[in-house]
Amino acid sequence: MTAYSHPLAIAPMIDWTDRFCRLFHRRLTQRALLYTEMVVADAILHGDRDRLLGFSAEEHPVAVQLGGSNPAKLAAAARIAASYGYDEINLNVGCPSDRVQSGTFGACLMRTPALVGDCVAAMRDAVDIPVTVKCRIGVDEQDPEASLDALAEAVVDAGAVAIWVHARKAWLQGLSPRENRDIPPLDYDRVYRLKQARPDVFIGINGGVKTLDEAAAHLRHVDGVMLGRAAYQTPTLLADADRIIYGESRSPNPFDIVSDMLPQVEAWLGEGRRLGPLIRPMLGLFHGAPGARRWRQMLTVEGSRPGAGVEVVERALAAVMAAMQAGGVDFAGNPSETEAPDRVTA
C-alpha cells in the first residue's frame, strides 16, 4: 500500500472549486483532500500565476490539477505550482469538453497512454511532491478493460502514486460535457477490478457518489472516494465527513461556518469582487432544512444586486434560523437550542 492516503477528496470542478469554495469546504472538513479547478499548463507559463495558483495556507491538504499534453510544459508548470506550496500535482485525463479536446488533452489522452506516461515522468522529475492522475475508464469505443489497464500501467511505471478514476466512459463525439457527467453508465466494478489488479497502488473512485454512506461502502473496495457535485450542491454532508470517514468527533455547525466565512467575504469585496460569485458555493448549505428555499432566494436575488455586501448573508442566515426556531428544530432535526451568532442581524 502506497504512503499516499486520502480516503476522501473533493473533485476538481471547472468554475466551481475556486478559492472561496475551497475555503468554505475546508471549514466543513479539515481532513478531505481539496483540488483546484483544472489549470492549463500554458496559462501558468504565460499568465497571471498568482491569480491562477494563489491559495490560502488553511486549505491544506490541497492539490493543483494541471491540463496539458506537452511533457516539457507540464514539467515547467508543475515546478511553478509546487513552488506555491501545493501538496500534490494531478494531471487531468478525464475532462471531455470541446476546448480541452482541441488542445489535445483531458479525456482524449486515454487514447495515448504512452504520452500520458511521458507527461507524468516529466512532472515526477520536476517536483518532490506526489504526482497523480485523474482519468476515465475509457473514451468512445474503447474497451474499458484494456484502456484503463493500459493507462494505469503507463502512469504507474512513470511514477504516479495514485489514480483517481471517474467510473464512466467519456463520449467525445455526440455528448456534451454536461451529458458526459450523467449519460454514460457508471461502472464501479471496473474500478474495483483495477484495485484488485494493483493492490500496491492507491486507486480512488469518482462519479455519482451522493452520500457519505455510499463513500464508506466504496472504501471497502478502493482506497479513496472523490465527491463531485454532491459536495458542491449539498455541502453540508461534508460537515460529517471527518466523523464518518476519519473517525473523529468534529461535526461543525453550519451557522458557525457561515459566520466564520464573512470576514473573508468582506476582504474580497474590498478588493472589488462581487458578492454573488463569492457566496455561490454556500447556496446548498441548508439543503433540506426549514428556511433553505428562503436562504437560496435571498443569496441569489439580493446577492446579485450591485453593491451587495455581507449584510445579505447575515439576513439570509437570520431567516433560516427563524424558520428553524419556528419549527422547533435545529439543523439536525433535533429540538432547537440554537442561538444566533453575534454577526447575524435580523
Secondary structure, 3 states (H helix, E strand, C coil): CCCCCCCEEECCCCCCCCHHHHHHHHHHCCCCEEEEEEEEHHHHHHCCHHHHHCCCHHHCCEEEEEECCCHHHHHHHHHHHHHCCCCEEEEEECCCCHHHHHCCCHHHHHHCHHHHHHHHHHHHHHCCCCEEEEEEEEECCCCHHHHHHHHHHHHHHHCCCEEEEEEEEECCCCCCHHHHCCCCCCCHHHHHHHHHHCCCCEEEEECCCCCHHHHHHHCCCCCEEEECHHHHHCHHHHHHHHHHCCCCCCCCCHHHHHHHHHHHHHHHHCCCCCHHHHHHHHCCCCCCCCCHHHHHHHHHHHHHCCCCCHHHHHHHHHHHHHHHHHHCECCCCCECCCCCCCCCCC
